[in-house]
Amino acid sequence: MIQSFLFGFLTSLAWSPCISPYIMTVIALSASTGNWILSTVNMIIYYAGFSFILVLITVLASKIKFEKLIKHTD
């Protein structure tokens, strides 16, 4: 359990310089509306789209038979 937390924490540190401009843009757009409901929905939609690709990669990676790949490598 702690390994998952550390992996997520270290990944967020590595991704911060890359993803921060996008997050700041969504936050600025949300803040400029003046409507907290619209802001919340906007952030949820952003994070749903962001998370979707990570879930997709995880599901696809779980389908790979790594034992077969390792057997054929040196």
mmCIF file of the N, C-alpha and C atoms, coordinates in Angstrom:
data_MODEL
# 
_entry.id   MODEL 
# 
loop_
_atom_site.group_PDB 
_atom_site.id 
_atom_site.type_symbol 
_atom_site.label_atom_id 
_atom_site.label_alt_id 
_atom_site.label_comp_id 
_atom_site.label_asym_id 
_atom_site.label_entity_id 
_atom_site.label_seq_id 
_atom_site.pdbx_PDB_ins_code 
_atom_site.Cartn_x 
_atom_site.Cartn_y 
_atom_site.Cartn_z 
_atom_site.occupancy 
_atom_site.B_iso_or_equiv 
_atom_site.pdbx_formal_charge 
_atom_site.auth_seq_id 
_atom_site.auth_comp_id 
_atom_site.auth_asym_id 
_atom_site.auth_atom_id 
_atom_site.pdbx_PDB_model_num 
ATOM 1   N N  . MET A 1 1  ? 0.821   -1.186  0.000   1.00 0.00 ? 1  MET A N  1 
ATOM 2   C CA . MET A 1 1  ? 0.000   0.000   0.000   1.00 0.00 ? 1  MET A CA 1 
ATOM 3   C C  . MET A 1 1  ? 0.869   1.255   0.000   1.00 0.00 ? 1  MET A C  1 
ATOM 4   N N  . ILE A 1 2  ? 1.896   1.264   0.816   1.00 0.00 ? 2  ILE A N  1 
ATOM 5   C CA . ILE A 1 2  ? 2.771   2.433   0.875   1.00 0.00 ? 2  ILE A CA 1 
ATOM 6   C C  . ILE A 1 2  ? 3.539   2.586   -0.437  1.00 0.00 ? 2  ILE A C  1 
ATOM 7   N N  . GLN A 1 3  ? 3.822   1.447   -1.111  1.00 0.00 ? 3  GLN A N  1 
ATOM 8   C CA . GLN A 1 3  ? 4.529   1.517   -2.382  1.00 0.00 ? 3  GLN A CA 1 
ATOM 9   C C  . GLN A 1 3  ? 3.696   2.247   -3.433  1.00 0.00 ? 3  GLN A C  1 
ATOM 10  N N  . SER A 1 4  ? 2.403   2.009   -3.444  1.00 0.00 ? 4  SER A N  1 
ATOM 11  C CA . SER A 1 4  ? 1.523   2.693   -4.392  1.00 0.00 ? 4  SER A CA 1 
ATOM 12  C C  . SER A 1 4  ? 1.491   4.186   -4.124  1.00 0.00 ? 4  SER A C  1 
ATOM 13  N N  . PHE A 1 5  ? 1.432   4.547   -2.852  1.00 0.00 ? 5  PHE A N  1 
ATOM 14  C CA . PHE A 1 5  ? 1.439   5.960   -2.502  1.00 0.00 ? 5  PHE A CA 1 
ATOM 15  C C  . PHE A 1 5  ? 2.743   6.619   -2.941  1.00 0.00 ? 5  PHE A C  1 
ATOM 16  N N  . LEU A 1 6  ? 3.860   5.976   -2.647  1.00 0.00 ? 6  LEU A N  1 
ATOM 17  C CA . LEU A 1 6  ? 5.158   6.539   -3.028  1.00 0.00 ? 6  LEU A CA 1 
ATOM 18  C C  . LEU A 1 6  ? 5.307   6.644   -4.541  1.00 0.00 ? 6  LEU A C  1 
ATOM 19  N N  . PHE A 1 7  ? 4.840   5.636   -5.251  1.00 0.00 ? 7  PHE A N  1 
ATOM 20  C CA . PHE A 1 7  ? 4.895   5.675   -6.710  1.00 0.00 ? 7  PHE A CA 1 
ATOM 21  C C  . PHE A 1 7  ? 4.065   6.835   -7.248  1.00 0.00 ? 7  PHE A C  1 
ATOM 22  N N  . GLY A 1 8  ? 2.888   7.016   -6.737  1.00 0.00 ? 8  GLY A N  1 
ATOM 23  C CA . GLY A 1 8  ? 2.042   8.131   -7.150  1.00 0.00 ? 8  GLY A CA 1 
ATOM 24  C C  . GLY A 1 8  ? 2.645   9.469   -6.787  1.00 0.00 ? 8  GLY A C  1 
ATOM 25  N N  . PHE A 1 9  ? 3.215   9.560   -5.600  1.00 0.00 ? 9  PHE A N  1 
ATOM 26  C CA . PHE A 1 9  ? 3.845   10.799  -5.153  1.00 0.00 ? 9  PHE A CA 1 
ATOM 27  C C  . PHE A 1 9  ? 5.035   11.161  -6.033  1.00 0.00 ? 9  PHE A C  1 
ATOM 28  N N  . LEU A 1 10 ? 5.892   10.191  -6.317  1.00 0.00 ? 10 LEU A N  1 
ATOM 29  C CA . LEU A 1 10 ? 7.065   10.454  -7.149  1.00 0.00 ? 10 LEU A CA 1 
ATOM 30  C C  . LEU A 1 10 ? 6.675   10.765  -8.590  1.00 0.00 ? 10 LEU A C  1 
ATOM 31  N N  . THR A 1 11 ? 5.629   10.116  -9.081  1.00 0.00 ? 11 THR A N  1 
ATOM 32  C CA . THR A 1 11 ? 5.148   10.409  -10.431 1.00 0.00 ? 11 THR A CA 1 
ATOM 33  C C  . THR A 1 11 ? 4.629   11.838  -10.506 1.00 0.00 ? 11 THR A C  1 
ATOM 34  N N  . SER A 1 12 ? 3.896   12.260  -9.481  1.00 0.00 ? 12 SER A N  1 
ATOM 35  C CA . SER A 1 12 ? 3.380   13.633  -9.490  1.00 0.00 ? 12 SER A CA 1 
ATOM 36  C C  . SER A 1 12 ? 4.518   14.648  -9.436  1.00 0.00 ? 12 SER A C  1 
ATOM 37  N N  . LEU A 1 13 ? 5.581   14.339  -8.712  1.00 0.00 ? 13 LEU A N  1 
ATOM 38  C CA . LEU A 1 13 ? 6.736   15.232  -8.691  1.00 0.00 ? 13 LEU A CA 1 
ATOM 39  C C  . LEU A 1 13 ? 7.388   15.329  -10.067 1.00 0.00 ? 13 LEU A C  1 
ATOM 40  N N  . ALA A 1 14 ? 7.488   14.205  -10.739 1.00 0.00 ? 14 ALA A N  1 
ATOM 41  C CA . ALA A 1 14 ? 8.114   14.194  -12.064 1.00 0.00 ? 14 ALA A CA 1 
ATOM 42  C C  . ALA A 1 14 ? 7.240   14.890  -13.098 1.00 0.00 ? 14 ALA A C  1 
ATOM 43  N N  . TRP A 1 15 ? 5.926   14.770  -12.974 1.00 0.00 ? 15 TRP A N  1 
ATOM 44  C CA . TRP A 1 15 ? 5.006   15.341  -13.961 1.00 0.00 ? 15 TRP A CA 1 
ATOM 45  C C  . TRP A 1 15 ? 4.676   16.805  -13.705 1.00 0.00 ? 15 TRP A C  1 
ATOM 46  N N  . SER A 1 16 ? 4.981   17.303  -12.533 1.00 0.00 ? 16 SER A N  1 
ATOM 47  C CA . SER A 1 16 ? 4.599   18.676  -12.188 1.00 0.00 ? 16 SER A CA 1 
ATOM 48  C C  . SER A 1 16 ? 5.029   19.718  -13.211 1.00 0.00 ? 16 SER A C  1 
ATOM 49  N N  . PRO A 1 17 ? 6.272   19.709  -13.672 1.00 0.00 ? 17 PRO A N  1 
ATOM 50  C CA . PRO A 1 17 ? 6.650   20.737  -14.655 1.00 0.00 ? 17 PRO A CA 1 
ATOM 51  C C  . PRO A 1 17 ? 5.890   20.607  -15.977 1.00 0.00 ? 17 PRO A C  1 
ATOM 52  N N  . CYS A 1 18 ? 5.472   19.410  -16.318 1.00 0.00 ? 18 CYS A N  1 
ATOM 53  C CA . CYS A 1 18 ? 4.796   19.188  -17.601 1.00 0.00 ? 18 CYS A CA 1 
ATOM 54  C C  . CYS A 1 18 ? 3.304   19.501  -17.534 1.00 0.00 ? 18 CYS A C  1 
ATOM 55  N N  . ILE A 1 19 ? 2.665   19.101  -16.454 1.00 0.00 ? 19 ILE A N  1 
ATOM 56  C CA . ILE A 1 19 ? 1.215   19.176  -16.386 1.00 0.00 ? 19 ILE A CA 1 
ATOM 57  C C  . ILE A 1 19 ? 0.726   20.466  -15.723 1.00 0.00 ? 19 ILE A C  1 
ATOM 58  N N  . SER A 1 20 ? 1.579   21.137  -14.967 1.00 0.00 ? 20 SER A N  1 
ATOM 59  C CA . SER A 1 20 ? 1.164   22.340  -14.239 1.00 0.00 ? 20 SER A CA 1 
ATOM 60  C C  . SER A 1 20 ? 0.558   23.432  -15.114 1.00 0.00 ? 20 SER A C  1 
ATOM 61  N N  . PRO A 1 21 ? 1.109   23.734  -16.304 1.00 0.00 ? 21 PRO A N  1 
ATOM 62  C CA . PRO A 1 21 ? 0.476   24.768  -17.124 1.00 0.00 ? 21 PRO A CA 1 
ATOM 63  C C  . PRO A 1 21 ? -0.962  24.432  -17.512 1.00 0.00 ? 21 PRO A C  1 
ATOM 64  N N  . TYR A 1 22 ? -1.230  23.160  -17.762 1.00 0.00 ? 22 TYR A N  1 
ATOM 65  C CA . TYR A 1 22 ? -2.598  22.755  -18.121 1.00 0.00 ? 22 TYR A CA 1 
ATOM 66  C C  . TYR A 1 22 ? -3.536  22.886  -16.926 1.00 0.00 ? 22 TYR A C  1 
ATOM 67  N N  . ILE A 1 23 ? -3.065  22.442  -15.766 1.00 0.00 ? 23 ILE A N  1 
ATOM 68  C CA . ILE A 1 23 ? -3.901  22.531  -14.567 1.00 0.00 ? 23 ILE A CA 1 
ATOM 69  C C  . ILE A 1 23 ? -4.178  23.992  -14.221 1.00 0.00 ? 23 ILE A C  1 
ATOM 70  N N  . MET A 1 24 ? -3.158  24.830  -14.321 1.00 0.00 ? 24 MET A N  1 
ATOM 71  C CA . MET A 1 24 ? -3.345  26.253  -14.013 1.00 0.00 ? 24 MET A CA 1 
ATOM 72  C C  . MET A 1 24 ? -4.328  26.909  -14.984 1.00 0.00 ? 24 MET A C  1 
ATOM 73  N N  . THR A 1 25 ? -4.296  26.491  -16.237 1.00 0.00 ? 25 THR A N  1 
ATOM 74  C CA . THR A 1 25 ? -5.242  27.023  -17.219 1.00 0.00 ? 25 THR A CA 1 
ATOM 75  C C  . THR A 1 25 ? -6.675  26.631  -16.864 1.00 0.00 ? 25 THR A C  1 
ATOM 76  N N  . VAL A 1 26 ? -6.879  25.378  -16.485 1.00 0.00 ? 26 VAL A N  1 
ATOM 77  C CA . VAL A 1 26 ? -8.221  24.929  -16.112 1.00 0.00 ? 26 VAL A CA 1 
ATOM 78  C C  . VAL A 1 26 ? -8.677  25.629  -14.831 1.00 0.00 ? 26 VAL A C  1 
ATOM 79  N N  . ILE A 1 27 ? -7.776  25.804  -13.887 1.00 0.00 ? 27 ILE A N  1 
ATOM 80  C CA . ILE A 1 27 ? -8.132  26.495  -12.648 1.00 0.00 ? 27 ILE A CA 1 
ATOM 81  C C  . ILE A 1 27 ? -8.488  27.954  -12.929 1.00 0.00 ? 27 ILE A C  1 
ATOM 82  N N  . ALA A 1 28 ? -7.690  28.618  -13.775 1.00 0.00 ? 28 ALA A N  1 
ATOM 83  C CA . ALA A 1 28 ? -7.969  30.017  -14.116 1.00 0.00 ? 28 ALA A CA 1 
ATOM 84  C C  . ALA A 1 28 ? -9.298  30.149  -14.846 1.00 0.00 ? 28 ALA A C  1 
ATOM 85  N N  . LEU A 1 29 ? -9.563  29.246  -15.769 1.00 0.00 ? 29 LEU A N  1 
ATOM 86  C CA . LEU A 1 29 ? -10.841 29.257  -16.482 1.00 0.00 ? 29 LEU A CA 1 
ATOM 87  C C  . LEU A 1 29 ? -11.995 29.043  -15.504 1.00 0.00 ? 29 LEU A C  1 
ATOM 88  N N  . SER A 1 30 ? -11.822 28.099  -14.603 1.00 0.00 ? 30 SER A N  1 
ATOM 89  C CA . SER A 1 30 ? -12.872 27.819  -13.623 1.00 0.00 ? 30 SER A CA 1 
ATOM 90  C C  . SER A 1 30 ? -13.089 29.008  -12.693 1.00 0.00 ? 30 SER A C  1 
ATOM 91  N N  . ALA A 1 31 ? -12.011 29.628  -12.264 1.00 0.00 ? 31 ALA A N  1 
ATOM 92  C CA . ALA A 1 31 ? -12.132 30.764  -11.344 1.00 0.00 ? 31 ALA A CA 1 
ATOM 93  C C  . ALA A 1 31 ? -12.759 31.974  -12.020 1.00 0.00 ? 31 ALA A C  1 
ATOM 94  N N  . SER A 1 32 ? -12.547 32.116  -13.310 1.00 0.00 ? 32 SER A N  1 
ATOM 95  C CA . SER A 1 32 ? -13.074 33.288  -14.011 1.00 0.00 ? 32 SER A CA 1 
ATOM 96  C C  . SER A 1 32 ? -14.576 33.220  -14.252 1.00 0.00 ? 32 SER A C  1 
ATOM 97  N N  . THR A 1 33 ? -15.168 32.036  -14.099 1.00 0.00 ? 33 THR A N  1 
ATOM 98  C CA . THR A 1 33 ? -16.605 31.918  -14.333 1.00 0.00 ? 33 THR A CA 1 
ATOM 99  C C  . THR A 1 33 ? -17.411 32.542  -13.197 1.00 0.00 ? 33 THR A C  1 
ATOM 100 N N  . GLY A 1 34 ? -16.865 32.480  -11.982 1.00 0.00 ? 34 GLY A N  1 
ATOM 101 C CA . GLY A 1 34 ? -17.590 33.014  -10.835 1.00 0.00 ? 34 GLY A CA 1 
ATOM 102 C C  . GLY A 1 34 ? -18.710 32.095  -10.361 1.00 0.00 ? 34 GLY A C  1 
ATOM 103 N N  . ASN A 1 35 ? -18.845 30.950  -10.964 1.00 0.00 ? 35 ASN A N  1 
ATOM 104 C CA . ASN A 1 35 ? -19.882 29.984  -10.614 1.00 0.00 ? 35 ASN A CA 1 
ATOM 105 C C  . ASN A 1 35 ? -19.189 28.742  -10.062 1.00 0.00 ? 35 ASN A C  1 
ATOM 106 N N  . TRP A 1 36 ? -19.376 28.457  -8.784  1.00 0.00 ? 36 TRP A N  1 
ATOM 107 C CA . TRP A 1 36 ? -18.658 27.341  -8.182  1.00 0.00 ? 36 TRP A CA 1 
ATOM 108 C C  . TRP A 1 36 ? -19.127 25.989  -8.716  1.00 0.00 ? 36 TRP A C  1 
ATOM 109 N N  . ILE A 1 37 ? -20.378 25.877  -9.120  1.00 0.00 ? 37 ILE A N  1 
ATOM 110 C CA . ILE A 1 37 ? -20.881 24.607  -9.679  1.00 0.00 ? 37 ILE A CA 1 
ATOM 111 C C  . ILE A 1 37 ? -20.218 24.336  -11.023 1.00 0.00 ? 37 ILE A C  1 
ATOM 112 N N  . LEU A 1 38 ? -20.190 25.352  -11.886 1.00 0.00 ? 38 LEU A N  1 
ATOM 113 C CA . LEU A 1 38 ? -19.543 25.202  -13.184 1.00 0.00 ? 38 LEU A CA 1 
ATOM 114 C C  . LEU A 1 38 ? -18.054 24.927  -13.015 1.00 0.00 ? 38 LEU A C  1 
ATOM 115 N N  . SER A 1 39 ? -17.427 25.578  -12.065 1.00 0.00 ? 39 SER A N  1 
ATOM 116 C CA . SER A 1 39 ? -16.006 25.357  -11.797 1.00 0.00 ? 39 SER A CA 1 
ATOM 117 C C  . SER A 1 39 ? -15.748 23.922  -11.357 1.00 0.00 ? 39 SER A C  1 
ATOM 118 N N  . THR A 1 40 ? -16.585 23.423  -10.466 1.00 0.00 ? 40 THR A N  1 
ATOM 119 C CA . THR A 1 40 ? -16.439 22.056  -9.979  1.00 0.00 ? 40 THR A CA 1 
ATOM 120 C C  . THR A 1 40 ? -16.637 21.048  -11.105 1.00 0.00 ? 40 THR A C  1 
ATOM 121 N N  . VAL A 1 41 ? -17.660 21.246  -11.908 1.00 0.00 ? 41 VAL A N  1 
ATOM 122 C CA . VAL A 1 41 ? -17.920 20.347  -13.040 1.00 0.00 ? 41 VAL A CA 1 
ATOM 123 C C  . VAL A 1 41 ? -16.757 20.387  -14.026 1.00 0.00 ? 41 VAL A C  1 
ATOM 124 N N  . ASN A 1 42 ? -16.236 21.575  -14.283 1.00 0.00 ? 42 ASN A N  1 
ATOM 125 C CA . ASN A 1 42 ? -15.112 21.722  -15.200 1.00 0.00 ? 42 ASN A CA 1 
ATOM 126 C C  . ASN A 1 42 ? -13.891 20.959  -14.698 1.00 0.00 ? 42 ASN A C  1 
ATOM 127 N N  . MET A 1 43 ? -13.593 21.066  -13.417 1.00 0.00 ? 43 MET A N  1 
ATOM 128 C CA . MET A 1 43 ? -12.444 20.355  -12.851 1.00 0.00 ? 43 MET A CA 1 
ATOM 129 C C  . MET A 1 43 ? -12.660 18.843  -12.859 1.00 0.00 ? 43 MET A C  1 
ATOM 130 N N  . ILE A 1 44 ? -13.862 18.411  -12.561 1.00 0.00 ? 44 ILE A N  1 
ATOM 131 C CA . ILE A 1 44 ? -14.159 16.971  -12.590 1.00 0.00 ? 44 ILE A CA 1 
ATOM 132 C C  . ILE A 1 44 ? -14.000 16.416  -13.995 1.00 0.00 ? 44 ILE A C  1 
ATOM 133 N N  . ILE A 1 45 ? -14.483 17.128  -14.983 1.00 0.00 ? 45 ILE A N  1 
ATOM 134 C CA . ILE A 1 45 ? -14.357 16.679  -16.370 1.00 0.00 ? 45 ILE A CA 1 
ATOM 135 C C  . ILE A 1 45 ? -12.887 16.642  -16.786 1.00 0.00 ? 45 ILE A C  1 
ATOM 136 N N  . TYR A 1 46 ? -12.123 17.652  -16.396 1.00 0.00 ? 46 TYR A N  1 
ATOM 137 C CA . TYR A 1 46 ? -10.697 17.670  -16.717 1.00 0.00 ? 46 TYR A CA 1 
ATOM 138 C C  . TYR A 1 46 ? -10.003 16.451  -16.123 1.00 0.00 ? 46 TYR A C  1 
ATOM 139 N N  . TYR A 1 47 ? -10.212 16.203  -14.840 1.00 0.00 ? 47 TYR A N  1 
ATOM 140 C CA . TYR A 1 47 ? -9.549  15.082  -14.192 1.00 0.00 ? 47 TYR A CA 1 
ATOM 141 C C  . TYR A 1 47 ? -10.077 13.729  -14.676 1.00 0.00 ? 47 TYR A C  1 
ATOM 142 N N  . ALA A 1 48 ? -11.311 13.661  -15.090 1.00 0.00 ? 48 ALA A N  1 
ATOM 143 C CA . ALA A 1 48 ? -11.825 12.417  -15.670 1.00 0.00 ? 48 ALA A CA 1 
ATOM 144 C C  . ALA A 1 48 ? -11.106 12.113  -16.987 1.00 0.00 ? 48 ALA A C  1 
ATOM 145 N N  . GLY A 1 49 ? -10.919 13.139  -17.802 1.00 0.00 ? 49 GLY A N  1 
ATOM 146 C CA . GLY A 1 49 ? -10.185 12.948  -19.049 1.00 0.00 ? 49 GLY A CA 1 
ATOM 147 C C  . GLY A 1 49 ? -8.732  12.605  -18.799 1.00 0.00 ? 49 GLY A C  1 
ATOM 148 N N  . PHE A 1 50 ? -8.127  13.247  -17.817 1.00 0.00 ? 50 PHE A N  1 
ATOM 149 C CA . PHE A 1 50 ? -6.737  12.980  -17.475 1.00 0.00 ? 50 PHE A CA 1 
ATOM 150 C C  . PHE A 1 50 ? -6.574  11.556  -16.942 1.00 0.00 ? 50 PHE A C  1 
ATOM 151 N N  . SER A 1 51 ? -7.496  11.133  -16.096 1.00 0.00 ? 51 SER A N  1 
ATOM 152 C CA . SER A 1 51 ? -7.412  9.805   -15.487 1.00 0.00 ? 51 SER A CA 1 
ATOM 153 C C  . SER A 1 51 ? -7.750  8.692   -16.465 1.00 0.00 ? 51 SER A C  1 
ATOM 154 N N  . PHE A 1 52 ? -8.592  8.985   -17.448 1.00 0.00 ? 52 PHE A N  1 
ATOM 155 C CA . PHE A 1 52 ? -9.024  7.955   -18.387 1.00 0.00 ? 52 PHE A CA 1 
ATOM 156 C C  . PHE A 1 52 ? -7.838  7.299   -19.081 1.00 0.00 ? 52 PHE A C  1 
ATOM 157 N N  . ILE A 1 53 ? -6.897  8.096   -19.554 1.00 0.00 ? 53 ILE A N  1 
ATOM 158 C CA . ILE A 1 53 ? -5.757  7.527   -20.267 1.00 0.00 ? 53 ILE A CA 1 
ATOM 159 C C  . ILE A 1 53 ? -4.881  6.699   -19.339 1.00 0.00 ? 53 ILE A C  1 
ATOM 160 N N  . LEU A 1 54 ? -4.758  7.111   -18.084 1.00 0.00 ? 54 LEU A N  1 
ATOM 161 C CA . LEU A 1 54 ? -3.974  6.328   -17.130 1.00 0.00 ? 54 LEU A CA 1 
ATOM 162 C C  . LEU A 1 54 ? -4.634  4.989   -16.827 1.00 0.00 ? 54 LEU A C  1 
ATOM 163 N N  . VAL A 1 55 ? -5.946  4.995   -16.685 1.00 0.00 ? 55 VAL A N  1 
ATOM 164 C CA . VAL A 1 55 ? -6.681  3.743   -16.463 1.00 0.00 ? 55 VAL A CA 1 
ATOM 165 C C  . VAL A 1 55 ? -6.572  2.847   -17.692 1.00 0.00 ? 55 VAL A C  1 
ATOM 166 N N  . LEU A 1 56 ? -6.677  3.433   -18.874 1.00 0.00 ? 56 LEU A N  1 
ATOM 167 C CA . LEU A 1 56 ? -6.561  2.662   -20.114 1.00 0.00 ? 56 LEU A CA 1 
ATOM 168 C C  . LEU A 1 56 ? -5.181  2.008   -20.222 1.00 0.00 ? 56 LEU A C  1 
ATOM 169 N N  . ILE A 1 57 ? -4.132  2.751   -19.926 1.00 0.00 ? 57 ILE A N  1 
ATOM 170 C CA . ILE A 1 57 ? -2.780  2.199   -19.963 1.00 0.00 ? 57 ILE A CA 1 
ATOM 171 C C  . ILE A 1 57 ? -2.629  1.080   -18.948 1.00 0.00 ? 57 ILE A C  1 
ATOM 172 N N  . THR A 1 58 ? -3.201  1.253   -17.764 1.00 0.00 ? 58 THR A N  1 
ATOM 173 C CA . THR A 1 58 ? -3.124  0.226   -16.729 1.00 0.00 ? 58 THR A CA 1 
ATOM 174 C C  . THR A 1 58 ? -3.829  -1.049  -17.159 1.00 0.00 ? 58 THR A C  1 
ATOM 175 N N  . VAL A 1 59 ? -5.008  -0.906  -17.729 1.00 0.00 ? 59 VAL A N  1 
ATOM 176 C CA . VAL A 1 59 ? -5.764  -2.081  -18.174 1.00 0.00 ? 59 VAL A CA 1 
ATOM 177 C C  . VAL A 1 59 ? -5.016  -2.796  -19.290 1.00 0.00 ? 59 VAL A C  1 
ATOM 178 N N  . LEU A 1 60 ? -4.501  -2.051  -20.250 1.00 0.00 ? 60 LEU A N  1 
ATOM 179 C CA . LEU A 1 60 ? -3.767  -2.664  -21.352 1.00 0.00 ? 60 LEU A CA 1 
ATOM 180 C C  . LEU A 1 60 ? -2.477  -3.323  -20.873 1.00 0.00 ? 60 LEU A C  1 
ATOM 181 N N  . ALA A 1 61 ? -1.785  -2.697  -19.935 1.00 0.00 ? 61 ALA A N  1 
ATOM 182 C CA . ALA A 1 61 ? -0.550  -3.273  -19.404 1.00 0.00 ? 61 ALA A CA 1 
ATOM 183 C C  . ALA A 1 61 ? -0.825  -4.565  -18.640 1.00 0.00 ? 61 ALA A C  1 
ATOM 184 N N  . SER A 1 62 ? -1.986  -4.660  -18.019 1.00 0.00 ? 62 SER A N  1 
ATOM 185 C CA . SER A 1 62 ? -2.314  -5.881  -17.286 1.00 0.00 ? 62 SER A CA 1 
ATOM 186 C C  . SER A 1 62 ? -2.578  -7.057  -18.233 1.00 0.00 ? 62 SER A C  1 
ATOM 187 N N  . LYS A 1 63 ? -2.850  -6.775  -19.490 1.00 0.00 ? 63 LYS A N  1 
ATOM 188 C CA . LYS A 1 63 ? -3.107  -7.830  -20.464 1.00 0.00 ? 63 LYS A CA 1 
ATOM 189 C C  . LYS A 1 63 ? -1.820  -8.402  -21.060 1.00 0.00 ? 63 LYS A C  1 
ATOM 190 N N  . ILE A 1 64 ? -0.699  -7.690  -20.895 1.00 0.00 ? 64 ILE A N  1 
ATOM 191 C CA . ILE A 1 64 ? 0.572   -8.126  -21.468 1.00 0.00 ? 64 ILE A CA 1 
ATOM 192 C C  . ILE A 1 64 ? 1.133   -9.280  -20.645 1.00 0.00 ? 64 ILE A C  1 
ATOM 193 N N  . LYS A 1 65 ? 1.590   -10.292 -21.321 1.00 0.00 ? 65 LYS A N  1 
ATOM 194 C CA . LYS A 1 65 ? 2.217   -11.438 -20.667 1.00 0.00 ? 65 LYS A CA 1 
ATOM 195 C C  . LYS A 1 65 ? 3.712   -11.160 -20.538 1.00 0.00 ? 65 LYS A C  1 
ATOM 196 N N  . PHE A 1 66 ? 4.103   -10.540 -19.430 1.00 0.00 ? 66 PHE A N  1 
ATOM 197 C CA . PHE A 1 66 ? 5.487   -10.133 -19.244 1.00 0.00 ? 66 PHE A CA 1 
ATOM 198 C C  . PHE A 1 66 ? 6.429   -11.330 -19.130 1.00 0.00 ? 66 PHE A C  1 
ATOM 199 N N  . GLU A 1 67 ? 5.930   -12.452 -18.642 1.00 0.00 ? 67 GLU A N  1 
ATOM 200 C CA . GLU A 1 67 ? 6.770   -13.631 -18.526 1.00 0.00 ? 67 GLU A CA 1 
ATOM 201 C C  . GLU A 1 67 ? 7.279   -14.058 -19.900 1.00 0.00 ? 67 GLU A C  1 
ATOM 202 N N  . LYS A 1 68 ? 6.427   -14.008 -20.904 1.00 0.00 ? 68 LYS A N  1 
ATOM 203 C CA . LYS A 1 68 ? 6.838   -14.378 -22.265 1.00 0.00 ? 68 LYS A CA 1 
ATOM 204 C C  . LYS A 1 68 ? 7.850   -13.393 -22.805 1.00 0.00 ? 68 LYS A C  1 
ATOM 205 N N  . LEU A 1 69 ? 7.677   -12.114 -22.517 1.00 0.00 ? 69 LEU A N  1 
ATOM 206 C CA . LEU A 1 69 ? 8.619   -11.105 -22.989 1.00 0.00 ? 69 LEU A CA 1 
ATOM 207 C C  . LEU A 1 69 ? 9.981   -11.267 -22.323 1.00 0.00 ? 69 LEU A C  1 
ATOM 208 N N  . ILE A 1 70 ? 9.975   -11.535 -21.034 1.00 0.00 ? 70 ILE A N  1 
ATOM 209 C CA . ILE A 1 70 ? 11.223  -11.690 -20.286 1.00 0.00 ? 70 ILE A CA 1 
ATOM 210 C C  . ILE A 1 70 ? 11.974  -12.931 -20.752 1.00 0.00 ? 70 ILE A C  1 
ATOM 211 N N  . LYS A 1 71 ? 11.246  -13.977 -21.083 1.00 0.00 ? 71 LYS A N  1 
ATOM 212 C CA . LYS A 1 71 ? 11.864  -15.230 -21.511 1.00 0.00 ? 71 LYS A CA 1 
ATOM 213 C C  . LYS A 1 71 ? 12.656  -15.037 -22.812 1.00 0.00 ? 71 LYS A C  1 
ATOM 214 N N  . HIS A 1 72 ? 12.217  -14.133 -23.658 1.00 0.00 ? 72 HIS A N  1 
ATOM 215 C CA . HIS A 1 72 ? 12.846  -13.936 -24.963 1.00 0.00 ? 72 HIS A CA 1 
ATOM 216 C C  . HIS A 1 72 ? 13.883  -12.823 -24.961 1.00 0.00 ? 72 HIS A C  1 
ATOM 217 N N  . THR A 1 73 ? 14.192  -12.249 -23.812 1.00 0.00 ? 73 THR A N  1 
ATOM 218 C CA . THR A 1 73 ? 15.197  -11.199 -23.741 1.00 0.00 ? 73 THR A CA 1 
ATOM 219 C C  . THR A 1 73 ? 16.400  -11.701 -22.952 1.00 0.00 ? 73 THR A C  1 
ATOM 220 N N  . ASP A 1 74 ? 17.514  -11.060 -23.129 1.00 0.00 ? 74 ASP A N  1 
ATOM 221 C CA . ASP A 1 74 ? 18.716  -11.434 -22.384 1.00 0.00 ? 74 ASP A CA 1 
ATOM 222 C C  . ASP A 1 74 ? 18.862  -10.635 -21.131 1.00 0.00 ? 74 ASP A C  1 
# 
